[in-house]
Amino acid sequence: MAGTFELYEDASGQFRFRLKTGNGQTIAASEAYTTKAAAKNGIESVRSNAPDAPIVDQTE
């Protein structure tokens, strides 16, 4: 199963999303957004900007 984005409202009433793997593990979590529309735009930004993102290893 492919990964999924979960869009939710946090305890303070702001909107967030998390990216989960097919087995349900969270691999990314967003900042807080004041509107659901802004959170959806954040999801679309991840979808369009990260498919070929390089890995920057800062441990070396």
PyRosetta script that sets phi, psi and omega in degrees:
from pyrosetta import init, pose_from_sequence

init()
pose = pose_from_sequence("MAGTFELYEDASGQFRFRLKTGNGQTIAASEAYTTKAAAKNGIESVRSNAPDAPIVDQTE")
pose.set_psi(1, 141.7)
pose.set_omega(1, 179.8)
pose.set_phi(2, -74.5)
pose.set_psi(2, 164.1)
pose.set_omega(2, 176.1)
pose.set_phi(3, -66.7)
pose.set_psi(3, 162.8)
pose.set_omega(3, 179.5)
pose.set_phi(4, -135.2)
pose.set_psi(4, 151.0)
pose.set_omega(4, 171.2)
pose.set_phi(5, -97.7)
pose.set_psi(5, 128.8)
pose.set_omega(5, 173.6)
pose.set_phi(6, -106.6)
pose.set_psi(6, 122.6)
pose.set_omega(6, 178.3)
pose.set_phi(7, -103.1)
pose.set_psi(7, 128.7)
pose.set_omega(7, -177.1)
pose.set_phi(8, -148.5)
pose.set_psi(8, 164.4)
pose.set_omega(8, 176.7)
pose.set_phi(9, -103.0)
pose.set_psi(9, 128.5)
pose.set_omega(9, -177.9)
pose.set_phi(10, -84.0)
pose.set_psi(10, 179.2)
pose.set_omega(10, -175.5)
pose.set_phi(11, -62.1)
pose.set_psi(11, -24.3)
pose.set_omega(11, -179.7)
pose.set_phi(12, -93.4)
pose.set_psi(12, 6.0)
pose.set_omega(12, 176.8)
pose.set_phi(13, 87.4)
pose.set_psi(13, 8.4)
pose.set_omega(13, 177.9)
pose.set_phi(14, -97.8)
pose.set_psi(14, 163.0)
pose.set_omega(14, -175.8)
pose.set_phi(15, -102.9)
pose.set_psi(15, 140.6)
pose.set_omega(15, 179.7)
pose.set_phi(16, -141.0)
pose.set_psi(16, 164.5)
pose.set_omega(16, 171.3)
pose.set_phi(17, -137.0)
pose.set_psi(17, 157.0)
pose.set_omega(17, 173.3)
pose.set_phi(18, -134.5)
pose.set_psi(18, 148.1)
pose.set_omega(18, 177.9)
pose.set_phi(19, -102.7)
pose.set_psi(19, 125.5)
pose.set_omega(19, -178.8)
pose.set_phi(20, -118.1)
pose.set_psi(20, 147.4)
pose.set_omega(20, 176.8)
pose.set_phi(21, -75.7)
pose.set_psi(21, 173.7)
pose.set_omega(21, 178.6)
pose.set_phi(22, -60.0)
pose.set_psi(22, -27.1)
pose.set_omega(22, 179.9)
pose.set_phi(23, -94.5)
pose.set_psi(23, 9.4)
pose.set_omega(23, 172.8)
pose.set_phi(24, 93.2)
pose.set_psi(24, 2.1)
pose.set_omega(24, 179.3)
pose.set_phi(25, -80.9)
pose.set_psi(25, 137.1)
pose.set_omega(25, 176.5)
pose.set_phi(26, -77.9)
pose.set_psi(26, 126.3)
pose.set_omega(26, 179.2)
pose.set_phi(27, -115.5)
pose.set_psi(27, -10.6)
pose.set_omega(27, 176.1)
pose.set_phi(28, -156.3)
pose.set_psi(28, 146.7)
pose.set_omega(28, 177.4)
pose.set_phi(29, -136.4)
pose.set_psi(29, 143.8)
pose.set_omega(29, -175.4)
pose.set_phi(30, -89.7)
pose.set_psi(30, 172.4)
pose.set_omega(30, 167.7)
pose.set_phi(31, -75.6)
pose.set_psi(31, 176.2)
pose.set_omega(31, 176.7)
pose.set_phi(32, -86.5)
pose.set_psi(32, 139.0)
pose.set_omega(32, 177.2)
pose.set_phi(33, -118.7)
pose.set_psi(33, 146.8)
pose.set_omega(33, -178.1)
pose.set_phi(34, -80.1)
pose.set_psi(34, -21.0)
pose.set_omega(34, 179.1)
pose.set_phi(35, -129.8)
pose.set_psi(35, 154.5)
pose.set_omega(35, 176.7)
pose.set_phi(36, -63.3)
pose.set_psi(36, -38.7)
pose.set_omega(36, 179.7)
pose.set_phi(37, -60.5)
pose.set_psi(37, -40.8)
pose.set_omega(37, 179.2)
pose.set_phi(38, -66.0)
pose.set_psi(38, -38.6)
pose.set_omega(38, 177.6)
pose.set_phi(39, -65.7)
pose.set_psi(39, -39.9)
pose.set_omega(39, 176.9)
pose.set_phi(40, -64.0)
pose.set_psi(40, -37.1)
pose.set_omega(40, 175.7)
pose.set_phi(41, -64.0)
pose.set_psi(41, -36.7)
pose.set_omega(41, 176.6)
pose.set_phi(42, -62.3)
pose.set_psi(42, -41.9)
pose.set_omega(42, 176.7)
pose.set_phi(43, -61.0)
pose.set_psi(43, -46.7)
pose.set_omega(43, 179.9)
pose.set_phi(44, -63.2)
pose.set_psi(44, -34.3)
pose.set_omega(44, 177.4)
pose.set_phi(45, -63.9)
pose.set_psi(45, -44.0)
pose.set_omega(45, 177.6)
pose.set_phi(46, -62.3)
pose.set_psi(46, -45.5)
pose.set_omega(46, -179.9)
pose.set_phi(47, -58.3)
pose.set_psi(47, -43.8)
pose.set_omega(47, -174.0)
pose.set_phi(48, -87.2)
pose.set_psi(48, -26.6)
pose.set_omega(48, -174.1)
pose.set_phi(49, -98.4)
pose.set_psi(49, -12.3)
pose.set_omega(49, -172.5)
pose.set_phi(50, -112.5)
pose.set_psi(50, -0.1)
pose.set_omega(50, -173.5)
pose.set_phi(51, -61.1)
pose.set_psi(51, -30.3)
pose.set_omega(51, -179.6)
pose.set_phi(52, -121.5)
pose.set_psi(52, 25.4)
pose.set_omega(52, -177.2)
pose.set_phi(53, -62.7)
pose.set_psi(53, 134.1)
pose.set_omega(53, 178.7)
pose.set_phi(54, -73.9)
pose.set_psi(54, 159.3)
pose.set_omega(54, 173.6)
pose.set_phi(55, -93.4)
pose.set_psi(55, 125.6)
pose.set_omega(55, 177.8)
pose.set_phi(56, -107.9)
pose.set_psi(56, 105.7)
pose.set_omega(56, -177.3)
pose.set_phi(57, -86.0)
pose.set_psi(57, 107.5)
pose.set_omega(57, -179.0)
pose.set_phi(58, -97.0)
pose.set_psi(58, 13.4)
pose.set_omega(58, 179.7)
pose.set_phi(59, -91.5)
pose.set_psi(59, -6.9)
pose.set_omega(59, -177.7)
pose.set_phi(60, -100.4)
pose.dump_pdb("model.pdb")
